[in-house]
């Protein structure tokens, strides 16, 4: 007997299609959820990394002026041999003739030469302080007194009143500042503007580079760098520069077009060149604002620039110490990668204000909406660091 083969009925097909659709929908929902969770986790990790870089910058600005001498020095020093990054072409050597160094300087709307000239308009920041370097010696200090007499060569004898303080190593390159008069901080020099820590030892060693002004004087000593360094240090302080660049290292692929990396460049005391440390990725702009109390009344006024590198106030080192009360650093970056489902709420032609809007110290950043530079599909954010420099008088 012949048996006719039977197929699926229409109802069975409909049920099968509906079940398949439900399974696909559930899988798609799970995938979208996992993708969103992954994007959220990625943004959290990225945000944590940004916090580390911002904390380094905050600490350095807060330390501006730490360990600097206040009076003019009879010794000349070259400071930096070159700009930290060539496209900016500014060496920022304040006063290589020996005048008291400025604790903080910047270039407002710095010109950036080269193919990535879209960073032109961003600021370039320089901090001078003994503790902005990346070596253990630069974090140390101690007090030193003479033994009540000066030797025939004019060199002082190290008799530290706190021999264990911060554990200087013999051979560490340091500077000594007189603290006899609390209103001045004079750099003590002999044959050079630095000396090496060689005490306390038994018997104590005389050092021709350390020439006390008075046998009963006392001195505060700040570390510059470690014994492995050779030759004369570039300057009697350390220095760190901050800027945006897209030419030093490859910019991560997740970053929006026309963004770069915010760097900290630390002056090498031996070569006069800079070693670079990346702080933040995907940075489009950085603006610096200063708040001054010029009359000593407690009323603060904001300025975009206070140094000789612009048509600014051109403040002296003493004026910066006494008038500067707060520094604002504003950094424009974005969180996460490009997201085609998201569009930044523009306010064309002025999209994002980077700086202090209340005083209009800063600038508007306009997102590029042209192809292939479309920056609209990124979650932009301005980090605002309001920092009180607490070491200008130390």
N, C-alpha and C positions, 0 to 999 in steps of 0.2 A: 504494500500500500504506500502510495506517495504521500510525504508530509511536507506541507508548505512552510518554508522558513519565515519566521515572523521578526520584524524590526521593532524599534522603539515607537511607542505611541506619541502623539503630540503632547499629551499631558506629561509623560515621562521626560520628554525633551525640555519642556518648560521648567519642570522641577529641577532638572540637572543644570540648566543654564542659571536659574536663580541661586542654586547652591554654590555654583562656581563663582558667581558674581559676589555672593556674600563672603566667600573665602578670600577672593582677590581684594575685596574692600577691606577686610580685616587685616590682611597682610600689608596692604598699602598704608593703612592707618598705623600699624605697628612700625612700618619702615619710616613713615614721616615722624612718628614720635621718637624713634631712635635717632634719626637724623637731627631732629631738633634738640634732643638731649645731648648728642655729640657736639652740636654747635654751641650749646650753652656751656658744656664742660670746657670746650676749647676757649670760649670767651673768658671763663673764670680763670683758667690757667694763664691766658694772655694778660688778664687784668692783674693777677698776682705778680707776673714778671714785670709789668709796668710799674707796680708799686715799689719793687726793689730798685729799679733805675731812678724813679722819682725820689726815693729816700736818699740815694747817693747824692743827687743834685741838691736836695734840701739841706742835707748835712754840710755840704761844701759851701753853699751860700751863707748858711748860718755861721760858718767858721771864718768868713772873710775878715782879713786883718789880723788873724791870730799869729803872734810871733813876729810881726813886722816892726822894724825900727821906725821911730817917729821923726828923728832929726836927720839932717843931711849927713851923708857918709863921705869921708874924704877918698874913699876907694871907688873906682869905676868898675862896673860889672856889665857883661854883655847881655844878660838875660837870655831870651830866646834867639837862636841862630836863624830861625825862619818862622813863617806863619805855620800854625798847626795844620792847616789844610790849604794847599796851593790855590784852589779856586777863589778863596777869599782874599788872598794876597795882602794881608795885614799882619805885621809882626806883633803889634801891641806891646812893644817895648816902651814902657812909660818914660823912665828917666835913666837911661844907662849911664848918665853922668854922676850918679850917686845920690840924687835927691830921694827923699822919702817916697816909697812906692805907694800907689793907689791900691786900696784893698779890693776894689771891685771896679771894673770898667766894662764898657760894651760898645758895640757899633750898632746904632739903630738903623734898620732897613739896609743891612749890609748887602753890597753887590756881590753876586755869585757868578763868576765867569764860567764859561764852558757850556756843554750841551744841556746840563741840568740847571739852566739859569732861572727855572721857575721857583727856585728857592730865594731869588733876589727879593728883598723886602722882609725876610726873616732876620732876626737879631743874632748877634754873635756875642757871647758872654765870656768874660775872663775873671777868675777869682785868684787872688794872691793871699796865701796863708801857708804857714809851715806844715799844716796837717792835711792838705789836699792831695799830697803824693801818695803813691801806693807802695810804701815800704814801712817796716816796723819802726825804724829810727824816727821817722817824721811824726809819729804819735807820742814821742817821749819828750820830757822836759825835766829840769832839776834846777836847784839853786847852788851857787858856788860862791865861796868867799876866799880871799887870799889868806896867807898865813901871817899877815901883818907886815910884810915887807915885800919890796919889789927886787927882782934880781938885776944884775948889771945889764942884761940885754933888754930890759923893759918887759920881760915876759912874766905873766902871773903864775902862781903855783896853785894847782887844783887841790882844794881842800873842801870837798863837798859836805854841806851841812845835812844832806839827805842822801847818803851814798846808795841806798837801795831803791830810791825813788825811780820808778819806771825802768830800772835796769838797763841803763846805757851800757853799751859794749865799748871796750877800749878800741879806739880807731874810728868810732862813729863821727861823721862830719857834722859839726854843730855850729851855731852862732851864739854869741854871748851879748846880752843887752844889759846896760847899767840900769839899776832901779833905785839909784840914790835919790833922784828927784822924781816923785810920782807923776809929775806933769810931763816928763820927757822919757824917752826910751832910746838911749844912744847905743848905736852899734859899736862894740869894742873891737878895734882892729889893731893889728901889728903890721906884719908884712902882707897880710891878706884880709879879706872881710869875713873869713871863716876860720875855724880851728878844728882840732880833733879832740875828742874826749879821751883823756889819758889818765884819769884818776877816779877815785883816790887809789893810789898805789903806795907802796912803802919801799924806798923813799918817794915822795911826790915828785912828779916831773914838771919842769918848767917848759913853757910853750911860747915861742917867740911870736906866734900869731895871736896870742891872747894878752893884751896889754891893758891892765887895769888902770883906771884914772887915779885911784887912791888906794893905798895899802889896806885901808879899813872899809873899802867899798864892798857891796854885795851885788851879785849878778844873777840873772835868770838865763838859763841855757835851753835852747830849742834845737831839736834834731832836724837835720836836713835830709841826709841819706846815709846809707850803710857803709861799712868799711871797704866793701868790695869795689866801690866807686873809686875812680882814679882822677888825678888832676884837680884843678881848681873848679869848684862848683860854678855853674852859670850865673847864679844869683844868691844872695843871702836870704832867700825864701823859696817856697815852692809855688807852683802855678798850675792851674787847670783851666782849659778852654772848653767851651760848650758850643756846638753848632750842629746843623743838619747837613748831611751829604748823602748822595746816592752813588758816589764813585769809589769810595774806599772799599766797601764790601758789596756783594750782590744783595739787593733789596729782596726780602722774602716774596715769593709769588703770591701770597695771600694779600699783600699790601695793595692799596689803591694806586692807580697811576699818579704820577707827579708827587709821590711821597718818598721819603728817604729814612735814614737812621739818625737818631740823635746820639752824638758822641761826646764822651769826655776825653780830652786829650791832655795827658800829664807830661809836663816838661821833664826831659831827661837832663839831670844836672851835669852829666859828663859830656854829652854831645851837643846839647842845645836843641835837639830835635824833640819830637813828641811821640809818645806811645798812646795808641787809641784804644778806648774801651767803649763798646756799644751799650747804650742805656735803654733806648726805646726804639722799636720798629714802627714803620708806617706813619712817620711824622711828616705833616705838611707845613707846619709853621711854628715858630717860637717867638714870643714877644716878652720883653723885660720892661718893667715899670718900677720906678723908684719913688718912695715917699720921704720927703724931707721936712724937717722942722727948722726952717732957715732963721727964724727970729727967736727960737727958744721959748715959744709960748705954748707949745703942745699942739698947735694947729698944723696939720700935715698937708702938704701940697704934692701932687703927683707930677712926675716928669718922665719922659721917654728916654732921656739920656742925660748923664751928669759928667761925662768925660770929655777929653780933648779930641775924641775921634769923630765928633759931629759938631754941629752948631748948637751945642748944648751949654750947660752951665760951666763946664771946664773947672770943676771943683778941685781944690788942692787935697792932699792926703789928710790934712788936719780937718778941713771942712767936711770931708766924707765921714771921718770918725765922729764928729760932733753933731752933724745934721741928719745923716741917714738913719732912718728909724725902721723902715720896712722895704722889702724887695718883693715884687710880684713877678713870678715866672709863669707864663701861660703857654701851654703846649697843645697844639691841635693834632689829634690822631684819630684813629677809628678802632672800634672793637669788632673782632671777627672778620671773616672773609666777605667777599662780594655776595650779596643776597638779592637775586632778581625779584623776589617777592616783596622787597622793601624799597621804599623811595624816601630819601631824606626830605623833610618838609622845608623846601627852599623859600627864601624871601628875596628873590632876585630883584635887582642885580647884586645886592649885598646879602650873602647867605649866612655867614658865621662871623661873629666878632671875636677876635683873639686879642685879649688885653683887658684893661680896665675901662668898661663902657661908661662908667659914671664921669670919668675925667677925659674920656676919648683919647687915652694914651694906649695905642695899639693900632690895629687895622682890621678892616673887613676882609675876609677870605671868601672869594667867589668860587663855588664848585664848578669845575669844568664839565659841561654836559655834552660836549662834542664827542663823536666817535673817532678814535677808540679810547678817548680819555674820560669817558663818562664816570664821574665820581658820585653820582646820585645814589647808587645802590650799596652804600656803605653807611654804617652807623657811626657818625662822627661825634667826637667828644672833645671838649676843651678841659684839660687838667689845669687847675688853678692852684699854684703854690704861693701862699702869702707868708713870707719868712721874715722874722726879726733877726738881723745879724747881731749876735750876742757877744762877739769876740772882737769888735772893732777897738775896744779900749783895753785889750789884754795883750 
